Amino acid sequence: MPALLIEAQRVAHTVTHGSHGRRRAGPGETFWQFRHYDQNDSLSGVDWRRSASSDHLFVREREWEAAHTVWLWVDLSPSMRFRSSLSKTSKESRVVVLALALTELLARGGERVGLLGGRPFRGRNAGRRVAEVLMRETADASLPPAAKLSRFSECLLFSDFLEPVAETTERLQEIAAQGVRGHLVEVLDPAEETLPYAGRTEFAASEGRDRVIAGRAENLRERYQERIKQHRKDLAETTRRLGWSFLVHHTDRPAEEVVLAIHNRLAGLERDYRYRAPRPVAGGEAAADLKP
């Protein structure tokens, strides 16, 4: 964990410096923009220096920097320990780095960050405190836990999301119904995307004792890839109907890519916390349990 925390701090330092704003006007100390004076504005808000260079009155607006709560869930189930020869890091190590890097970035911006089921932290030591909680995690659950969350907060979920889509959808609905906006980050090893194996191959379940021997593994590739694409398509449709975002990240790619993408979404997207109950996922029965 100490090494992962250092790596997360490096990623956070690479992505950005300082706090991120809300990209809209509100209470804060950072200058946002000038706009024309409106009859409903107070004269105390007029920027007289800017107005003196024009025939119009201008009001100085600051960027909204009110503290926000962001909840994290990191899948630490046995399947996340998988690492193929195509990647230098396991899925488990990568999701921990992503979660801690975003904790560092959000804490610098004054946000409160915590793990689902726990309490939020803020300040310079938020990343270390989240890491300490993760070190004590022993849960084998492959789905986020049921937790009571504050309305108008954000939720970042990191997993391979290879459980049946129907089960995942049910848990996401429970979170969204609380007025929480979510972001799913599906982290996969590149081998789980391409199934690069050939010849006689034995596949062993990471959770359980199931084993399958394929005489010619390459003959399974096309059907497997179609199945994983359909599974992802169903997940993307679920998140779309909930008003959430969905990202896919492979462990052979730099962590900075997905951290920057999530950070920008948290900073720039207009938040819509309206709950949308998704329709039944098409092909849900075909997208059976991919976990093994």
Backbone torsions as a table, in degrees:
resi	resn	phi	psi	omega
1	MET	NA	-41.4	177.0
2	PRO	-56.9	-40.8	179.3
3	ALA	-65.7	-39.1	178.8
4	LEU	-67.4	-35.8	178.0
5	LEU	-65.6	-41.2	176.9
6	ILE	-63.6	-42.3	177.9
7	GLU	-62.7	-40.1	178.9
8	ALA	-64.0	-39.8	178.1
9	GLN	-65.4	-36.8	177.1
10	ARG	-64.8	-43.6	178.7
11	VAL	-62.2	-45.5	-179.6
12	ALA	-61.8	-40.5	179.9
13	HIS	-66.0	-35.0	179.9
14	THR	-69.5	-38.5	-173.7
15	VAL	-70.3	-48.8	-175.6
16	THR	-162.6	168.7	176.4
17	HIS	-123.4	147.7	174.8
18	GLY	72.7	-169.0	-175.9
19	SER	-84.0	156.0	172.3
20	HIS	-105.3	139.2	-179.0
21	GLY	-93.0	-170.2	-178.2
22	ARG	-102.9	-0.3	-179.4
23	ARG	55.1	36.1	171.3
24	ARG	-158.7	161.1	-174.8
25	ALA	-69.5	148.4	179.1
26	GLY	167.8	-173.2	-179.3
27	PRO	-68.3	130.5	179.8
28	GLY	172.6	-178.4	-178.5
29	GLU	-111.2	-12.0	-176.3
30	THR	-88.6	130.9	177.9
31	PHE	-61.4	136.0	-179.3
32	TRP	-109.2	-59.9	-177.5
33	GLN	-169.2	165.0	169.2
34	PHE	-98.6	145.2	172.5
35	ARG	-141.0	161.8	-179.3
36	HIS	-66.5	143.7	178.9
37	TYR	-64.8	137.8	178.2
38	ASP	-115.2	152.6	-176.6
39	GLN	-61.7	-20.1	178.7
40	ASN	-86.2	-6.5	179.9
41	ASP	-80.5	152.1	175.0
42	SER	-82.7	145.8	179.1
43	LEU	-64.0	-23.5	179.7
44	SER	-68.0	-18.0	179.9
45	GLY	-89.5	-3.6	-178.9
46	VAL	-72.6	132.9	174.2
47	ASP	-91.9	101.8	-171.6
48	TRP	-71.5	-30.3	178.9
49	ARG	-65.9	-45.9	178.1
50	ARG	-67.0	-38.1	-178.0
51	SER	-69.1	-28.2	-177.6
52	ALA	-66.3	-22.4	-179.3
53	SER	-93.0	12.0	-177.8
54	SER	-146.5	170.7	176.2
55	ASP	-89.4	5.0	-178.3
56	HIS	-122.2	158.4	174.1
57	LEU	-90.3	139.4	-179.7
58	PHE	-122.7	144.1	176.8
59	VAL	-108.8	133.1	177.0
60	ARG	-87.0	122.7	178.3
61	GLU	-105.6	143.3	175.8
62	ARG	-102.9	155.3	-179.6
63	GLU	-80.9	139.9	-178.0
64	TRP	-67.9	123.8	-177.2
65	GLU	-131.3	25.9	179.5
66	ALA	-63.7	146.2	-178.6
67	ALA	-63.6	143.3	-177.6
68	HIS	-130.9	154.8	179.7
69	THR	-106.3	128.4	178.4
70	VAL	-121.8	125.2	179.5
71	TRP	-102.3	140.9	-179.2
72	LEU	-117.6	145.3	168.2
73	TRP	-133.4	127.2	-178.3
74	VAL	-117.9	120.1	179.8
75	ASP	-74.2	114.5	179.0
76	LEU	-114.3	23.6	179.6
77	SER	-69.7	162.5	-176.2
78	PRO	-54.1	-32.6	-178.1
79	SER	-63.5	-22.7	-178.0
80	MET	-76.0	-9.1	179.7
81	ARG	-83.6	-2.7	-177.4
82	PHE	-67.1	137.8	174.2
83	ARG	-148.9	125.7	178.2
84	SER	-95.5	177.9	178.7
85	SER	-72.0	-8.0	-179.2
86	LEU	-84.8	-6.0	-177.7
87	SER	-137.4	152.7	179.6
88	LYS	-94.6	-5.1	-176.9
89	THR	-136.2	150.7	177.7
90	SER	-81.5	164.2	177.6
91	LYS	-64.3	-38.1	-179.5
92	GLU	-60.7	-47.5	179.4
93	SER	-62.7	-38.8	-177.2
94	ARG	-68.9	-42.8	-178.9
95	VAL	-66.5	-33.5	177.3
96	VAL	-65.7	-43.8	178.8
97	VAL	-62.8	-43.3	179.4
98	LEU	-61.2	-45.4	-178.4
99	ALA	-64.8	-43.3	-178.5
100	LEU	-71.4	-36.4	178.1
101	ALA	-63.6	-43.0	178.2
102	LEU	-69.1	-32.2	174.5
103	THR	-61.3	-44.6	178.5
104	GLU	-59.4	-47.6	-178.0
105	LEU	-64.2	-45.3	-177.6
106	LEU	-68.6	-38.2	179.4
107	ALA	-65.6	-36.7	176.9
108	ARG	-62.3	-30.2	179.2
109	GLY	-85.7	6.8	177.6
110	GLY	86.9	10.4	-178.7
111	GLU	-78.7	159.3	170.8
112	ARG	-98.2	129.3	-176.1
113	VAL	-129.7	133.1	178.8
114	GLY	-152.1	167.9	177.7
115	LEU	-91.6	146.7	179.3
116	LEU	-53.4	132.1	-179.9
117	GLY	88.5	-6.8	-179.9
118	GLY	-113.1	-150.8	178.3
119	ARG	-122.7	151.2	-177.1
120	PRO	-78.9	151.4	176.2
121	PHE	-118.1	160.8	175.7
122	ARG	-148.6	163.3	179.3
123	GLY	97.8	-176.1	-173.3
124	ARG	-64.1	-28.7	-175.8
125	ASN	-95.2	11.1	-176.6
126	ALA	-61.3	-42.5	-179.4
127	GLY	-61.6	-44.2	179.6
128	ARG	-65.0	-39.4	-178.6
129	ARG	-70.2	-36.9	175.1
130	VAL	-65.4	-39.6	178.3
131	ALA	-62.0	-39.3	179.2
132	GLU	-63.9	-38.2	178.2
133	VAL	-67.9	-40.8	179.2
134	LEU	-62.7	-34.5	179.2
135	MET	-64.1	-27.1	-178.7
136	ARG	-90.7	-6.8	-178.4
137	GLU	-68.6	130.0	178.1
138	THR	-127.6	3.9	-176.9
139	ALA	-66.7	140.6	177.9
140	ASP	-102.4	7.1	-176.7
141	ALA	-65.7	138.1	178.5
142	SER	-98.3	5.0	177.7
143	LEU	-126.4	149.5	179.5
144	PRO	-60.9	144.4	-177.9
145	PRO	-72.4	155.7	173.7
146	ALA	-71.4	124.8	-177.2
147	ALA	-147.3	147.0	176.6
148	LYS	-87.5	118.0	-175.5
149	LEU	-114.9	153.3	179.5
150	SER	-73.8	141.0	-179.9
151	ARG	-63.8	147.2	179.1
152	PHE	70.8	16.1	174.5
153	SER	-93.4	174.6	179.2
154	GLU	-113.8	155.7	-179.0
155	CYS	-136.8	124.0	178.3
156	LEU	-110.3	121.9	-176.8
157	LEU	-116.2	125.1	-178.0
158	PHE	-117.1	119.5	-178.7
159	SER	-167.7	173.1	170.8
160	ASP	-85.7	-12.8	175.6
161	PHE	49.0	47.6	179.5
162	LEU	-99.3	7.6	173.2
163	GLU	-71.7	162.8	177.0
164	PRO	-52.4	136.7	-175.6
165	VAL	-59.4	-37.6	-179.0
166	ALA	-60.1	-42.0	179.3
167	GLU	-67.9	-41.4	178.6
168	THR	-64.4	-42.9	-179.6
169	THR	-60.4	-42.4	-179.9
170	GLU	-60.3	-42.0	-179.9
171	ARG	-70.7	-37.9	178.6
172	LEU	-65.9	-36.9	177.4
173	GLN	-61.5	-39.5	179.7
174	GLU	-62.1	-37.9	179.0
175	ILE	-72.5	-46.4	-177.3
176	ALA	-64.2	-32.7	-178.6
177	ALA	-64.5	-15.2	178.9
178	GLN	-88.0	7.1	-178.7
179	GLY	79.4	31.1	-178.1
180	VAL	-108.5	135.6	175.8
181	ARG	-93.6	133.5	-174.5
182	GLY	-119.7	159.9	177.5
183	HIS	-137.2	118.9	178.6
184	LEU	-96.8	133.1	175.3
185	VAL	-121.8	106.7	179.4
186	GLU	-87.8	117.1	-178.0
187	VAL	-108.4	120.6	-178.2
188	LEU	-129.5	148.5	168.7
189	ASP	-73.8	143.6	-179.3
190	PRO	-57.4	-28.2	178.6
191	ALA	-68.0	-28.1	178.1
192	GLU	-73.5	-15.6	178.4
193	GLU	-90.4	-37.7	-171.0
194	THR	-108.7	-18.7	-174.8
195	LEU	48.0	69.9	-171.6
196	PRO	-81.3	11.2	-173.7
197	TYR	-82.9	152.6	-179.8
198	ALA	-142.5	155.2	179.3
199	GLY	77.0	-164.8	-178.6
200	ARG	-70.2	119.3	-174.2
201	THR	-136.6	136.6	175.1
202	GLU	-103.9	126.2	178.1
203	PHE	-106.2	124.5	-179.5
204	ALA	-113.8	133.4	179.3
205	ALA	-66.0	136.2	178.2
206	SER	-75.9	-21.6	178.9
207	GLU	-127.4	98.3	-176.0
208	GLY	118.5	-174.9	-176.9
209	ARG	-112.2	11.3	-178.5
210	ASP	-66.2	138.4	176.7
211	ARG	-137.9	141.1	178.8
212	VAL	-131.5	131.5	177.3
213	ILE	-108.3	122.6	178.7
214	ALA	-104.7	126.2	179.3
215	GLY	-64.9	-42.1	176.3
216	ARG	-134.5	95.7	-175.0
217	ALA	-59.9	-30.5	-178.2
218	GLU	-63.3	-22.9	179.2
219	ASN	-72.5	-16.9	179.3
220	LEU	-88.9	-13.3	-168.1
221	ARG	-59.9	-49.0	-175.4
222	GLU	-63.0	-46.9	179.6
223	ARG	-65.3	-39.1	179.1
224	TYR	-62.9	-46.0	-178.6
225	GLN	-64.3	-36.9	176.4
226	GLU	-63.9	-39.2	-178.8
227	ARG	-68.7	-42.3	-179.3
228	ILE	-68.6	-34.0	176.6
229	LYS	-67.0	-41.2	178.2
230	GLN	-65.8	-39.8	177.7
231	HIS	-59.5	-45.5	179.8
232	ARG	-67.4	-39.3	178.4
233	LYS	-60.4	-41.9	178.6
234	ASP	-65.2	-40.1	177.1
235	LEU	-63.4	-43.9	-179.8
236	ALA	-62.7	-38.3	179.1
237	GLU	-66.6	-39.6	177.8
238	THR	-61.9	-47.9	-179.3
239	THR	-65.5	-35.6	179.4
240	ARG	-62.7	-42.6	-178.0
241	ARG	-71.4	-24.8	176.3
242	LEU	-84.0	-9.4	-175.3
243	GLY	78.7	22.2	-179.9
244	TRP	-99.2	173.1	175.7
245	SER	-108.8	159.7	-175.4
246	PHE	-143.4	125.3	179.8
247	LEU	-127.3	147.6	175.7
248	VAL	-116.5	133.4	-178.4
249	HIS	-134.2	135.6	177.9
250	HIS	-107.8	142.4	-171.9
251	THR	-69.3	-10.9	176.1
252	ASP	-87.2	-0.6	177.8
253	ARG	-100.2	156.1	179.5
254	PRO	-63.7	140.8	178.8
255	ALA	-64.1	-27.9	-177.8
256	GLU	-59.3	-31.9	-177.5
257	GLU	-59.2	-53.0	-176.4
258	VAL	-75.1	-32.7	177.5
259	VAL	-62.6	-44.0	178.8
260	LEU	-63.5	-41.2	-179.8
261	ALA	-62.9	-45.1	-180.0
262	ILE	-67.6	-42.3	-179.1
263	HIS	-60.4	-41.9	178.6
264	ASN	-65.6	-37.4	179.0
265	ARG	-67.2	-40.1	178.4
266	LEU	-66.7	-33.3	-175.9
267	ALA	-84.1	-33.9	-169.1
268	GLY	-111.1	-22.8	-175.8
269	LEU	-74.9	142.0	170.8
270	GLU	-69.1	131.1	-176.5
271	ARG	-85.5	131.5	177.1
272	ASP	-127.2	109.5	-173.9
273	TYR	-99.9	12.3	179.2
274	ARG	-67.7	132.6	-178.7
275	TYR	-78.9	132.8	176.9
276	ARG	-123.4	115.9	177.9
277	ALA	-76.4	119.3	-177.3
278	PRO	-72.2	151.1	173.4
279	ARG	-72.3	161.9	176.0
280	PRO	-53.5	135.6	-176.1
281	VAL	-72.0	126.3	178.7
282	ALA	-68.0	135.9	179.2
283	GLY	74.6	18.4	-177.1
284	GLY	-62.3	-33.4	-179.1
285	GLU	-73.2	-33.6	179.4
286	ALA	-70.4	-34.9	179.0
287	ALA	-83.8	71.0	-177.7
288	ALA	-74.4	-173.4	-175.5
289	ASP	-61.4	114.9	179.5
290	LEU	-93.4	-1.2	-171.6
291	LYS	-55.8	-46.8	179.4
292	PRO	-61.3	NA	NA
